[in-house]
C-alpha cells in the first residue's frame, strides 16, 4: 500500500525547474541521481530510476572498482585456483601456504 505525505506546494521556476526539497531526503535522492517521470491520470509522477541498482552502487566507488579490476586481472593472468567441492575450497583456504 502506498504511503502519502504532503510536502506542501512546489513552485515551478524558470525553464521548468522544481525543487524537490524534503522529498529528496525521504527518498534518498542525491545530486546526480536520475529520476523517471511520467504523467498518470493528470498527475506528474516521478521515481528514482535505478540504472545501477542501489545494491550494486558500491561497485561504482573507486576503491571497489579497483579491487574488482585487480580480481579480473588475476583471473586473466591465471593467478587463481578452482575447486570441485566446498571442502576442497575450505581446505585450500586454511592451508599454511594460502595467501
C-alpha positions as CSV (number, residue, x, y, z in Angstrom):
1,X,0.0,0.0,0.0
2,X,1.3,3.4,-1.0
3,X,2.0,5.9,1.8
4,X,1.3,9.6,1.1
5,X,2.9,12.5,2.9
6,X,2.0,16.1,2.0
7,X,5.2,18.1,1.4
8,X,3.5,21.3,0.6
9,X,3.4,23.3,-2.7
10,X,6.2,23.3,-5.2
11,X,6.9,26.4,-7.3
12,X,7.8,25.9,-11.0
13,X,10.7,28.2,-11.7
14,X,12.2,29.4,-15.0
15,X,12.9,26.7,-17.5
16,X,10.5,24.3,-15.7
17,X,12.8,23.7,-12.7
18,X,11.3,22.5,-9.5
19,X,12.9,22.0,-6.1
20,X,12.4,18.6,-4.5
21,X,13.4,19.7,-1.0
22,X,12.3,17.3,1.7
23,X,11.3,14.6,-0.9
24,X,15.0,14.2,-1.7
25,X,15.8,13.3,1.9
26,X,12.8,11.0,2.3
27,X,13.7,9.1,-0.9
28,X,17.5,9.2,-0.5
29,X,17.9,11.1,-3.8
30,X,21.4,12.5,-4.2
31,X,23.0,15.0,-6.6
32,X,23.3,13.4,-10.0
33,X,20.7,10.7,-9.4
34,X,18.3,10.1,-12.3
35,X,14.5,10.2,-11.9
36,X,11.9,8.6,-14.1
37,X,8.9,10.9,-14.8
38,X,5.5,10.3,-16.4
39,X,2.0,11.6,-16.5
40,X,-0.7,9.4,-15.0
41,X,-4.3,10.4,-14.6
42,X,-3.5,14.1,-14.9
43,X,-0.7,13.9,-12.3
44,X,3.1,14.1,-12.6
45,X,4.7,11.1,-11.1
46,X,8.5,10.8,-10.5
47,X,10.5,8.0,-9.0
48,X,14.2,7.2,-8.7
49,X,15.5,5.4,-11.8
50,X,17.8,2.7,-10.7
51,X,20.0,2.4,-13.8
52,X,22.5,0.8,-11.4
53,X,20.6,-0.9,-8.6
54,X,21.2,0.6,-5.2
55,X,22.5,-2.8,-4.0
56,X,25.3,-2.6,-6.6
57,X,26.3,1.1,-6.3
58,X,29.3,0.2,-4.2
59,X,30.8,-1.2,-7.3
60,X,30.9,2.3,-8.8
61,X,33.1,3.6,-5.9
62,X,36.8,3.9,-6.8
63,X,38.0,1.5,-4.2
64,X,35.6,-1.3,-5.1
65,X,36.2,-0.7,-8.8
66,X,40.0,-1.0,-8.3
67,X,39.5,-4.3,-6.3
68,X,37.2,-5.7,-9.0
69,X,39.7,-4.8,-11.7
70,X,42.6,-6.4,-9.7
71,X,40.5,-9.6,-9.4
72,X,39.8,-9.6,-13.1
73,X,43.5,-9.1,-13.8
74,X,44.4,-12.0,-11.5
75,X,41.9,-14.3,-13.3
76,X,43.2,-13.3,-16.8
77,X,46.8,-14.0,-15.6
78,X,45.9,-17.4,-14.2
79,X,46.5,-16.4,-10.6
80,X,43.6,-18.4,-9.3
81,X,42.6,-21.8,-8.2
82,X,39.4,-23.7,-8.8
83,X,37.8,-26.3,-6.6
84,X,35.3,-29.0,-7.3
85,X,33.9,-29.1,-3.8
86,X,33.4,-26.7,-0.9
87,X,35.5,-28.9,1.3
88,X,38.4,-28.6,-1.2
89,X,38.0,-24.8,-1.2
90,X,38.0,-24.6,2.6
91,X,41.0,-26.9,2.9
92,X,42.8,-24.6,0.4
93,X,41.9,-21.5,2.4
94,X,43.1,-23.0,5.6
95,X,46.4,-24.4,4.1
96,X,49.5,-22.9,5.7
97,X,50.8,-21.5,2.3
98,X,47.4,-19.9,1.4
99,X,47.6,-16.1,0.9
